[in-house]
Amino acid sequence: MSTKARLATILIALTFFGCKGPVQTSAASEGDGGSAAPSGEGVSSASASGSGIGGGTQVQHIPDPSMNNMNAFAITIPAGWRFDGILMPSGDCTSGPFVVYRAKSPDGQSKVERLPVLGWSWGTGPAAPRKENSCLPLSGPMSAQNFLKYLAATMHLDYVGDEQVPAEDLAAVQGQGEKAAGYYGGNASSGPRMELARARVRSKNGSTTVMGELRGTLICGQLNFPGMRSGVRGVPDRAPSTSNKCSGGVTYFSAPENQFAGLMHAWDSEHMGGRPEPAWSDAWVQRNKEQTARIVAGMAAQSEASLAAQRQQFAHSQAVQQQMHEDFMNTLQRGTDMSMQRTADSMNARSTSASDWVDYSLDRQTVMDTNTGRIGKISNQVTVGGSLQQVHGNGTP
């Protein structure tokens, strides 16, 4: 794949995996229309006017530590909500950096969580991708809807049914796919295939029924490598190869049953969601072009501060995706029909996976004060003891 085509694929991944859901929305204009909520570590906030819960919104920025903490993404959420987010780099089976965040209502009942991007690869021939532990244990294509079914089972959610994707979202995906196809030439590779899916899910938190929706984007691409005749006696011919990779980005919306419709109505308003900052996107692409040029020219010299930050980001990303790989593997071993045939007992399983994954990504842990019963989040570097007891990210034991 050419450098131009590779960057095109990554930029598409940024557009679809960075924000509230699969399709880019317009950004809210900054102003005086909403009160700012507390920000997470390394995240700045600003108020913005617009529709949403409570009549206003706020803009939260997620910085890129490998680029001097330049603002990378702007996420618009309801005014008064709490927010925590981080930028994570690509992994063995994912393309481009992506955001992981949690936005939570003041009462903590309604949540929007952007999960870490999950990916897997497979292929044939000598150029087939290696199986990495941070990749999902899948070895073939899968539809976006089936991907959500597997994920729901991993998250211990009851899969209620498929949800229809709006026509305008499907049209936007088709337009992005046609645009991306223009970067790919010849028969060496095929442009990325993009697919959207939505699913209604349900879980129990004690006696409370929690309704949820998973919104996913699946991006898959294939590279074809022609075989080569050796022409040298004793040296075998090189067999043809194919290399396939898929990445799935998912946003999880959840709220008590009587609040769920209000959450989805607010989040689907025009100004909600997120976008990559144009200045950061341009700088990121330029840096990758320069890095590629250095590699091609055999020059490995680069800013050590930037390299160190990128290495730290990558190591954290791999650790998170390794944990998700293990959770996913455990689910697959219990059978592929798990998400469609739930028992009464499994309906009471807590939806802990999503909150734990997001906590881990944000380098946080959830604790309960056994004296007061209060739930809070602290740094993952703090040793828990005394009256503090570690619990799941959603507050359950």
C-alpha positions, -999 to 999 in steps of 0.1 A, spaced: 0 0 0 13 35 -9 20 60 19 -8 82 5 -33 53 7 -22 43 42 -27 79 54 -61 79 38 -71 48 57 -59 63 90 -77 96 84 -109 77 77 -104 58 110 -99 92 128 -132 105 114 -152 74 123 -135 61 155 -128 94 172 -162 107 182 -196 100 196 -205 74 171 -198 63 136 -205 95 117 -189 130 122 -212 157 135 -209 194 134 -191 210 163 -208 233 188 -196 269 187 -180 280 219 -199 306 239 -216 313 272 -245 289 270 -235 263 295 -217 258 328 -185 238 327 -183 205 345 -153 191 363 -127 178 339 -106 147 341 -68 147 343 -52 164 313 -86 175 299 -96 211 295 -132 223 293 -151 252 279 -188 261 279 -208 262 247 -243 271 236 -266 245 220 -293 220 227 -290 191 251 -299 180 286 -304 210 308 -305 233 278 -268 237 272 -236 220 263 -199 221 271 -168 213 250 -141 190 264 -107 188 248 -85 157 247 -48 165 242 -21 145 224 9 141 248 32 131 219 26 166 203 32 188 233 -3 183 246 -18 199 216 -57 196 216 -65 166 194 -102 161 198 -131 183 209 -160 164 225 -193 182 230 -214 169 259 -244 181 280 -237 210 304 -230 199 339 -219 164 329 -186 149 342 -160 139 316 -127 120 314 -109 111 282 -76 101 267 -60 97 233 -46 63 225 -23 53 196 -29 25 171 -21 -11 180 -12 -42 162 -47 -45 146 -60 -9 148 -54 20 125 -47 56 137 -50 71 171 -84 70 188 -101 85 218 -115 67 248 -138 87 271 -166 86 296 -193 113 299 -216 109 329 -247 128 341 -245 146 375 -265 118 392 -242 92 376 -272 73 361 -268 82 325 -235 74 307 -219 76 273 -187 56 270 -164 55 240 -147 21 242 -111 13 230 -110 3 194 -108 -35 188 -92 -52 159 -82 -85 144 -63 -98 113 -60 -129 92 -46 -139 58 -29 -165 37 6 -170 23 40 -158 36 29 -122 41 -1 -131 63 -2 -110 95 12 -125 127 -12 -133 154 -7 -107 182 -21 -111 217 -35 -75 216 -57 -85 186 -91 -103 190 -91 -141 185 -110 -139 152 -97 -154 119 -121 -142 93 -146 -115 82 -176 -105 104 -205 -81 98 -208 -50 120 -240 -64 135 -225 -97 145 -195 -78 159 -220 -60 183 -235 -93 192 -201 -107 203 -193 -75 221 -226 -75 240 -219 -111 252 -184 -101 263 -199 -71 282 -225 -94 299 -254 -75 282 -286 -90 271 -289 -84 233 -325 -72 228 -323 -67 190 -309 -49 160 -315 -11 157 -319 6 123 -291 30 112 -304 63 99 -302 67 62 -281 99 64 -255 80 84 -253 53 58 -250 79 30 -221 95 49 -203 62 52 -208 55 15 -194 90 6 -163 84 28 -158 50 12 -159 64 -23 -135 91 -13 -111 66 2 -113 43 -29 -98 71 -50 -65 67 -30 -61 31 -40 -49 21 -75 -41 -10 -94 -49 -45 -81 -24 -45 -52 -50 -35 -26 -87 -28 -21 -100 3 -3 -114 0 32 -149 -14 36 -169 5 61 -201 -7 78 -223 7 105 -246 -12 130 -266 -4 161 -280 -27 188 -304 -23 217 -291 -40 249 -302 -44 285 -288 -53 319 -297 -52 355 -281 -31 382 -297 -45 414 -334 -41 409 -330 -13 382 -333 -22 346 -306 -4 326 -313 1 289 -285 6 265 -275 10 229 -243 0 211 -233 20 180 -205 5 161 -184 12 130 -164 -16 113 -136 -8 89 -119 -37 71 -92 -37 44 -73 -62 24 -39 -62 8 -30 -86 -20 6 -95 -27 13 -112 -60 36 -142 -61 71 -141 -76 91 -165 -96 125 -171 -82 145 -176 -114 174 -190 -94 180 -227 -92 174 -240 -57 154 -210 -45 117 -216 -44 91 -193 -59 74 -169 -36 37 -178 -31 10 -151 -34 -4 -137 -1 -33 -118 13 -35 -97 45 -68 -86 60 -74 -64 90 -107 -52 107 -111 -26 133 -143 -19 153 -151 13 171 -181 12 195 -199 38 217 -220 25 246 -250 46 258 -267 35 290 -293 48 314 -322 36 337 -352 25 316 -372 57 324 -343 80 314 -330 62 283 -352 79 257 -342 114 271 -305 104 269 -307 93 233 -327 123 222 -302 147 238 -271 129 224 -286 128 189 -291 165 187 -271 184 161 -243 198 182 -234 167 203 -205 144 198 -169 151 188 -145 158 160 -107 159 155 -92 193 157 -82 204 121 -48 218 133 -39 186 151 -50 164 121 -28 184 98 1 183 122 -4 145 128 -4 138 90 27 159 85 46 141 113 37 107 98 48 118 64 81 129 78 85 97 98 78 76 67 104 97 47 130 91 73 124 54 74 125 52 36 158 72 36 172 50 64 172 79 89 159 69 123 167 102 140 137 120 155 127 141 185 134 119 215 107 136 236 81 128 209 93 92 205 92 86 243 56 100 245 45 78 216 62 47 231 44 53 264 10 57 246 16 26 226 25 5 257 -6 16 275 -28 9 244 -14 -26 241 -20 -33 277 -57 -22 274 -63 -42 242 -46 -73 258 -71 -72 286 -100 -68 261 -86 -97 241 -86 -119 272 -122 -109 280 -132 -115 244 -115 -149 243 -133 -160 275 -166 -151 258 -158 -171 226 -149 -201 246 -183 -201 262 -200 -205 228 -211 -183 200 -248 -185 208 -244 -169 242 -256 -135 232 -289 -148 216 -299 -174 243 -295 -158 277 -307 -175 308 -326 -157 336 -295 -157 358 -273 -141 331 -298 -112 329 -287 -102 364 -250 -101 354 -236 -67 359 -224 -47 330 -189 -43 343 -167 -48 313 -173 -15 295 -168 6 327 -136 -14 336 -122 -11 301 -127 27 301 -113 30 337 -82 11 326 -78 32 295 -80 64 316 -56 50 342 -83 52 369 -98 28 395 -132 29 412 -133 27 450 -160 26 476 -157 41 511 -170 13 533 -178 38 561 -201 61 539 -209 39 509 -198 67 486 -183 57 452 -154 76 436 -126 73 410 -89 78 419 -56 73 401 -47 37 393 -13 44 409 -28 48 444 -27 17 467 -62 10 481 -65 3 518 -82 12 550 -119 21 545 -115 22 507 -124 -9 488 -118 -14 450 -150 -21 430 -159 -24 393 -161 8 372 -199 9 375 -197 7 413 -207 -30 418 -186 -53 440 
